[in-house]
Amino acid sequence: MQIHQLTKTASVKIRKRIGRGGKRGTYSGHGGKGQTARAGRKFCPIVREVLKRYPKLRGYKNNPVGFAPEIVNVGILEAKFGKGETISPRVLVEKDIVCRVGGKYPKVKILGKGIISKNLNLCGCEVSASAKEKIEKAGGTIK
């Protein structure tokens, strides 16, 4: 075997030379200097201030959207229930007057629209002032 007959067993990886024309563009794969080269947010300062402040707005975590109480009017209770029946969120769900929210019984608020003549017993429901007056006038109770 002669020296000119020897060959390399492992190939040598050729280093890519950058910034020599071709299809690499203006910055040749190195990116730009200044603001575009820095890490982090690239919003203008005004937008950044709004984003920083947003989670701290009043009621952001305490009052999530979509958890308002289900509304039921006194007139519906008059039509759907008999004399002396007890009404709770569970009973309202069973009679398909309100729906469950996330698999749980919803908060229910009784409003005073309509006429009621039956004495109904309410428990576990919020009641408006006008509804309370009408229910108690008809002989019902609120717990």
Backbone hydrogen bonds in HBPLUS format (Angstrom, degrees):
<---DONOR---> <-ACCEPTOR-->    atom                        ^
c    i                          cat <-CA-CA->   ^        H-A-AA   ^      H-
h    n   atom  resd res      DA  || num        DHA   H-A  angle D-A-AA Bond
n    s   type  num  typ     dist DA aas  dist angle  dist       angle   num
A0005-GLN N   A0002-GLN O   3.09 MM   3  5.37 155.8  2.15 106.9 114.5     1
A0006-LEU N   A0003-ILE O   3.23 MM   3  5.59 166.2  2.25 112.8 116.9     2
A0030-HIS N   A0027-TYR O   3.01 MM   3  5.46 165.3  2.03 119.4 123.9     3
A0037-ALA N   A0034-GLY O   3.03 MM   3  5.43 142.0  2.18 108.5 119.6     4
A0038-ARG N   A0035-GLN O   3.26 MM   3  5.34 151.5  2.35 100.6 108.7     5
A0047-VAL N   A0044-CYS O   3.10 MM   3  5.70 118.9  2.49 117.8 130.5     6
A0048-ARG N   A0044-CYS O   3.17 MM   4  6.40 160.7  2.21 154.2 160.0     7
A0049-GLU N   A0045-PRO O   2.97 MM   4  6.19 152.7  2.05 147.8 153.9     8
A0050-VAL N   A0046-ILE O   3.22 MM   4  6.55 157.9  2.27 147.3 152.4     9
A0051-LEU N   A0047-VAL O   3.01 MM   4  6.28 162.0  2.04 153.3 158.1    10
A0052-LYS N   A0048-ARG O   2.96 MM   4  6.17 153.5  2.03 148.3 155.4    11
A0053-ARG N   A0049-GLU O   3.04 MM   4  6.21 151.3  2.12 145.4 152.9    12
A0054-TYR N   A0050-VAL O   2.97 MM   4  5.99 138.5  2.15 147.7 158.4    13
A0056-LYS N   A0053-ARG O   2.98 MM   3  5.54 143.4  2.12 118.3 129.3    14
A0057-LEU N   A0054-TYR O   3.20 MM   3  5.59 170.9  2.21 118.9 120.1    15
A0060-TYR N   A0057-LEU O   3.23 MM   3  5.71 152.9  2.31 142.3 136.8    16
A0063-ASN N   A0059-GLY O   3.16 MM   4  5.25 158.1  2.21 125.8 129.6    17
A0070-GLU N   A0107-LYS O   2.78 MM  37  6.12 158.6  1.82 161.2 153.6    18
A0109-LYS N   A0070-GLU O   2.78 MM  39  6.06 164.1  1.81 170.9 170.8    19
A0072-VAL N   A0109-LYS O   2.99 MM  37  6.27 160.5  2.03 159.4 160.8    20
A0111-LEU N   A0072-VAL O   2.87 MM  39  6.15 156.9  1.92 144.8 152.3    21
A0076-ILE N   A0073-ASN O   3.15 MM   3  5.57 133.9  2.37 106.6 117.2    22
A0074-VAL N   A0111-LEU O   2.98 MM  37  6.16 132.4  2.22 150.1 161.0    23
A0078-GLU N   A0074-VAL O   3.04 MM   4  6.36 151.2  2.12 149.5 157.6    24
A0075-GLY N   A0113-LYS O   3.12 MM  38  6.29 156.7  2.18 154.8 147.5    25
A0079-ALA N   A0075-GLY O   3.21 MM   4  6.45 148.7  2.31 138.3 145.6    26
A0080-LYS N   A0076-ILE O   2.98 MM   4  6.12 155.4  2.04 153.5 159.7    27
A0081-PHE N   A0077-LEU O   3.09 MM   4  5.69 151.4  2.18 144.6 148.1    28
A0084-GLY N   A0119-ASN O   2.81 MM  35  5.38 139.5  1.97 141.4 153.9    29
A0121-ASN N   A0085-GLU O   2.98 MM  36  6.16 176.6  1.98 154.8 155.8    30
A0087-ILE N   A0121-ASN O   2.65 MM  34  5.99 162.8  1.68 167.7 172.0    31
A0123-CYS N   A0087-ILE O   2.93 MM  36  6.26 156.5  1.99 171.8 170.1    32
A0092-LEU N   A0088-SER O   3.02 MM   4  6.30 159.4  2.06 157.7 164.0    33
A0093-VAL N   A0089-PRO O   3.02 MM   4  6.24 146.6  2.13 145.4 153.5    34
A0094-GLU N   A0090-ARG O   3.03 MM   4  6.32 157.1  2.08 146.1 152.5    35
A0095-LYS N   A0091-VAL O   3.01 MM   4  6.26 145.9  2.13 146.5 155.0    36
A0097-ILE N   A0092-LEU O   2.94 MM   5  5.31 164.0  1.97 169.7 166.1    37
A0096-ASP N   A0093-VAL O   3.08 MM   3  5.02 160.7  2.12 106.2 110.1    38
A0101-VAL N   A0104-LYS O   2.97 MM   3  5.39 154.3  2.04 154.5 156.9    39
A0104-LYS N   A0101-VAL O   3.16 MM   3  5.39 162.8  2.19 108.8 113.8    40
A0126-GLU N   A0108-VAL O   2.82 MM  18  6.12 161.1  1.86 168.9 164.7    41
A0110-ILE N   A0126-GLU O   2.77 MM  16  6.19 160.3  1.81 150.9 153.4    42
A0128-SER N   A0110-ILE O   2.99 MM  18  6.25 163.9  2.02 175.4 173.8    43
A0141-THR N   A0120-LEU O   3.04 MM  21  6.55 136.5  2.23 133.6 146.1    44
A0122-LEU N   A0141-THR O   2.86 MM  19  6.19 169.6  1.87 156.2 157.1    45
A0143-LYS N   A0122-LEU O   2.83 MM  21  6.12 157.8  1.88 152.5 159.9    46
A0132-LYS N   A0128-SER O   2.91 MM   4  6.08 157.2  1.96 150.5 157.3    47
A0133-GLU N   A0129-ALA O   3.06 MM   4  6.25 158.2  2.10 146.0 151.4    48
A0134-LYS N   A0130-SER O   3.12 MM   4  6.35 158.9  2.17 144.2 149.2    49
A0135-ILE N   A0131-ALA O   2.91 MM   4  6.08 164.0  1.93 155.8 159.8    50
A0136-GLU N   A0132-LYS O   3.01 MM   4  6.09 168.5  2.02 151.2 154.6    51
A0137-LYS N   A0133-GLU O   3.03 MM   4  6.07 144.1  2.16 139.4 149.4    52
A0138-ALA N   A0134-LYS O   3.09 MM   4  6.31 140.5  2.25 139.1 148.5    53
A0140-GLY N   A0135-ILE O   2.87 MM   5  5.18 157.2  1.92 154.3 146.7    54
A0139-GLY N   A0136-GLU O   3.21 MM   3  5.02 153.6  2.28  94.7 102.6    55
